Amino acid sequence: MEIAILVLSFIILIALRVPVAWSLGISALFTILISMKSIPALTTVAQRVVTGLDSFSLLAIPFFILAGHIMNKGGIAKRLIDFAKALVGALPGGLAHVNIVSAMLFGAIAGSAGAAAAAIGSFMSDQMEKEGYSKEFGVAVNVTSATTGLVIPPSNIFIVYSLASGGVSIGALFLAGYIPGILTGLLLMLVAYIWAKKKNYPTGDRSSFKTIFKTFIAALPSLFLLIVIIGGIVAGIFTATEASSVAVLYCFVLAFIYKEISVEDLKPILVQASETIAIVMLLIAMSIAMSWVMSYEHIPQMMTDALLGMSDNKIMVLIIINLILLFVGIFMDMTPAVLIFTPIFLPVVTALGIDPVHFGIIMVLNLCIGLCTPPVGAVLFIGVGVAKTTIQKVIKPLLPLFIAMIVSLILVSLFPELSLWLPRVFGY
């Protein structure tokens, strides 16, 4: 009964176009009304919304969001694109590879797929079209490659997963994301290479060593931020939350050095970042309330028993969970999906001996696909909006790139060492 009320009320509210955050909170309230009277139920849900945000780790999210907005306006994207163009621009489908590598670098630094899609897409879309690439192919490449920044650290969604999982090490998650994120990027480049050869897209001129070195030096201060953040966390110099504030300070200084941001630009940057932070934190608060209600009603235990009752084979259970998450990702944003489904699925996979860090990477990789699919794919809408085209036209070139992302998900699911090798090397 509890599961039925929770699921049906949420689906009905979404169908009525109620915002996702409010749908989560109202569904949680409807569900807990089975066990409590109205006043205690309202009080409990409200209390969980407030106390759910009372977490030191969650402070990292607004700081990383602000850092991403500063990077978006601070000329960092352009320097990374120039470096990527010097590295891979001469390959068949050169500008597509530039888009992918730039998105991997910028997304990793900014920790936001949306920021990467907006920053890289606004710069690359016109260039690709001018050189003979179809606009829709450019959008498809931009949208799918932007999600790699959610897997390559630092990444806000790993912080959310750490909170939802009950304290999985953020440092271990950050390290675990490198190989899967790079693997996804390489598979996307392979598809872009094959598509470019098939469509006979142009290649750029081979860059000299001098040009590569020059663009690398120009991009080095931006790339050094990754070393500062990840190195500082791994070395124990600061926590992920402290690293996020260091990232903001570093980005401010770098943007002023590049002379891309003036004092007058700070107000709109802070306002835009605040809007994003408010949306994300409300989603997190409502998701935490729903997670608590599910725990109170023993829904995770019921789901665990149901899944383990279907099969005790690790691979089969992972396939079932991945299929469920792929379906969920089509209709739900990544943050609430992680907060809601981690408490449900994590007990199942840990009972089968799957490492929580490995499962975190699987979950994030899986839900990244949902960011690129209609009707709720936030990154897809950003990419389409930047390029001024339609979703219908982008679907065809998206399909082979989806296959690359799914292949990456399968490989990471089947081979845990792709996720766990680096954390073990650094003692996590």
N, C-alpha and C positions, 0 to 999 in steps of 0.2 A: 504493500500500500504506500509506504513512504517513498520508495523509488518511483512508483507510478505518478504520485502527486508532484514530486520534484521535477521529473522529466517532462511530464505533460504541461505543467504550469509554465516551465521555462520555454518550451517550444511554442506554446500559445502566445506568450508575451512577445517573443521574438517575431512571430508571424504578425502580430499587431504593431510591429515597428517600435516597440518600447526599447529604449537604449539598453545595451547589454548589461551595463552595471546595475541599473535599476531592475532589470529582469532577474539578475542573480539574487539581489537582496529580497525581492518580493517572493521569488520561488522558495528561498530559504525560510521566509516567514510562513508561507502556506504549509510547508512541510513540518515545521516545529509546532504548528497549531494542533497537530494530531496528538501531541504529548503534553502540551501546556495550554493554560487558559490565555486569553488574548493579551492581557496586560503584561504578565510575566514573559510571554513570547516576544512581544514588541520590545520590552526592556532588554531581554537577552540578546536579540539580534542587534539592537543599537549598540549595546555594550561590546559585542564582538567586533562590530565595524570599527569602533574607536580603538579598542585594545589591540586589534590585529595589526594596526600600523605602528604600535609602540615597540619598534624593533630597531636596534642600532644598525643592523645589516641593511635594512631598507633605506637608510640614508644615502647609500651608494647610488641608488637609482636616480634621484633628482640631480645629483652631482654629475653623473655620467650623461644624463639627458642634456644638462646645460653645456657640458663639454662638447657634446655632439653639435649643438646649435652654434657654438662659437666656431667649431671647425668648418661647419657648413658655410659660414660667412667669411671665414678668415683666410681664404686662399689656399687652404691645405689640399682641397680636392684637385685643383688645377695642377699643383706640383706633383701630386701622386700620379695623375693621368699622364703628365709629360714623361715621368720616369717609366711608367708601364708601357707607353708608346715606344720609347727607346728600346725596351727589352723585347717586346713581342709584336711590335707593329709590322714587322716584315713577314710574319707567318701568313699563310692563306686565311683570309677572314681576319686580317690584322686588327682592324678597329674593334671587332667583336672580342678578341682576346684582350685588347687594351681595356675595354669596358669591364671584362670579368676580373682581370688582375687589379684594376683600379678599385673596383667594388670590394674585392677581398681586402685590400690594404686600407681603404677608407672606412669600410664597415667594421673592420677589426679595431681601428683606432676610435671610431665614434661609438661602436657598440650598438648601432641602430640600423636596421634594414631600411626603414623609411628614409632616414637621413641620407644613406648611401644612394638609394634609388633617386631621390630628389637632386642631390648634388651631382652625381655622376651622370644621371639622365639628362639634366638640363644642359650639361656641357657637351655630352657625346651624341645626343639625338640628332642635332642638326648636322654635325660633322659626318656621321655615318650616312645620313641621307644624301648629303652633297657628294659623297664618294661612291654612290651607286648602291648602297645597301637599302633594302626595303625598311621603311619606318617600323613596320610591325615586328620584323626580326630584331631590330635594335631594341625595341621595347621588351621583347621576350628575353633577350640576353640580359638587359639591365635589371629586370624584375627578379629573375631567378638568381643571378649572381649577387644581388644585394643581400640576399638571405644568408650568404656565407659569413657575413660579419656577425651574425648572431651565434655562430658556432666557434669562429675564431675569436679568442678573448681579446680584451675584456668584453663581457656581455651581460647586460642587465638581466636577461632571462635566466642565466645560471644562478644569479643571486635570488631570484624568485623561486627557482627550483630548490635551492638550498633551504630557504625558509619553509617551503611546503613539505620537504622531506624530513624535516626535524633536525637539520644541522649537518648535512653532507658538506664536506670542506669546499669552500669556494675556490681556494687555491688549486685543489685537485681537479675541480670541474674546469677551471680556466686552462690548465695544462692539458687536460683530456680533450679539449676542443680543437687543438691545433691540427692534428693529423686528419680527423674526419672533415674539418672545414676545408683544408687544402685539397683533400681527396675529392670533395664535391666540386671545388673550383676546377680541378684538372679534368674531371669528367664533363663538366660544362664546356670546357675549352675543346675537348675531343668532339663533342657534338657540333660546336660552332665551326670547327675545322671541316668536318664532313659536310655540313650544310653549305659552307662557303665554297667548297670545291664543287658541290652539286650545282649551285647557283652561279658559279663563276664570278664570285665577288672579288674586288681588287685587293692587291697586297700593297703594303707600304714599302718605302725604301729601307734597306738595311742600315741601321744606325752604326756609326763609328764608335769605337771604344771611348773616344773623347766625349761624344754626345751622351753616351750611357753614363759615363763618370760624372759629367756636368749635371745631368738631371738627377742622378743619385745624390749628389752633394746638396742640390736644391731641396730634395725631398727628405734628406737625412734628419733634420730637426723634427719633422712630423713623425717619421718612423721611430725615432728615439723615444717617443712617448710610450710605445709598446714595451721597450726595454725597461723604462722607468717603472711602469705600472706592474708588469708581470715579474720583473726582476725584484722589485721591492717586496711584493707579496711572497714570492718563493723564498727570498732571503730572510723573511721575517722582519723586515724593516718597518713595514706598516701593514695594516689590515686592508681588505678590499674596500671598506668604507673610507678609510684614510687615503687610499690610493685614488679614489674618485675625486676627492677634494684637491689632491695634488694635480690630477689631470686638468681640472678647471683652471687652476693657477697657471699651469704650464701652457695651456691653450690660449689663455688671455695674453700672456707674455709673447708667445709665438705670433699671434695675430697682429699685435702691435708692432712687432719687429718687421713682419711682412708688410706693414702699412696698409692692410686690407680692412682694418676696423679702426674707427675713430671713437672718441668719447661719446659723440652723439649717437653712435650705433648701439651703444650698450643697452639703452632703454628698450628698443624693439626686440633685441635678442633676449633680454630677461623676460619680457612680456610673452614672447612666443614660447620660450622654454617653460614658463610658469603654466601656460595653457596645456602644454603636453604633459607636464608633471601632474597637474590636477586630474586630467583624464586617466592617466596610468594609475595614480594612487587611489582614485575612487574605484577603479576596476579591482585593484588588489584588495582594498578594504572589503568590498562586497563579496569577492571570491573567498576571502578568509572566513567571512561569516557563513557562507554556504558550506565551506569545508568543515567548520565546527558543527554545523547542524547535521551534516552527513555522518560525522563521527558520533554525535550524540544519539542518532537514530540507528547506529551500527550498520550503516550502508556499506562502508568499505569491507567489513567482515563478511557481509552477505555476498558481495561481489567476489571476494577472495575465494570463499567456499564454492561459489558457482563456477568460477574459472578453473580452479583446481579439480573440481568435480568433472569438468569436461575432459581434461587431460593433465597428466603429470609430466609430459614431455616438454622440456624447456623450449625447444625450437617451436613446437606447435603453439604454446602459450604466447611466445613472442610474436608469432604470426598473427594470432587473434588480436592481441593488444595493438599491434601496428595497424591492422585493418580498422579497428575501432577508432584509433587516434587519427588516421587519415580521414575517416568520415567526420569526426568531430572537428578537425581543422578546417573543413570546408565551411562550417557554419559558426565557428567560435574563434575569437581572437586568441592569440597565443598565451597571453598572461593569465586570463581566467582559466584557460584549458589546463595549464600547468598546475595552477593552484587547486583546481577541482579534482583532476584525475591522478595527480601524484599520490595523494593519500589512498586512492582506490587501488591503483596498480602496483605501487611500490611494495606493499606487503606480499603480493602474489609473487613478484619476481625475486624478492629476497628469500622467500620460502623455497624457491627453486635454485638458490645459490648464485643468482645474478647480482653482480656488484652494483650498488646504488649509483656510483659515478658513471658506470657504463650505461645504466638505464637512463640516466639524465641526458646523456648525449643522444641516445636513441630517440628519446621523447622530443628533444629540441629539433633534431634533424627532421623528424616526422612532421612536426607542426610547422616547420618552415615551408613545407610544400603547401600547406593550407593558406599561407600568406600570399601565394601566387594564384589562388583559385577563386573564381566567383562563387557565391555572391558576397562574401565577407572579406576577401583578400585585400588587406589594407595596402600592401606593397604594390599589388597589381593596379589598384586605383591610382596610386601615386605615379607609377610609371606611365600609365595611360594618360593621366592628366598632364604630366610634364611634356609628353610627346604630342599631345592634342590629337589622339586617335581614339578608337573604340575597342572595347574588350572583345567583341565578336571578331574583329580583324586580327587580333593578337593570338587567338586560341590556337590556330594551326601551327605557327612556329613555336608556340609554347610546348606542344605535346612532346617532341623529342627531348627537350630540355627537362621536362617532368620525368621522363624515363631515366635520364642521367641522375637526377636527384633520388629517384627510387632505387636505382642500382647502388648508389652510395649508402642509402639507408639499409639495404639488404646486407651489404658488405660489413658495415659497422655492427649490425645486429648479430651477424654470424661469427665475426672475429673480434672478440672483446679486446685483444691486445692493441687494436687500432686506437682504442680509447684509453686503455689503462697503462700502456707502456711508458709514456712520458711521466705521468704521476708517480709511477714506481721508481723511475730513474731519479726523480727528485725527492724520494722518500715519503710520498703520501700513501 
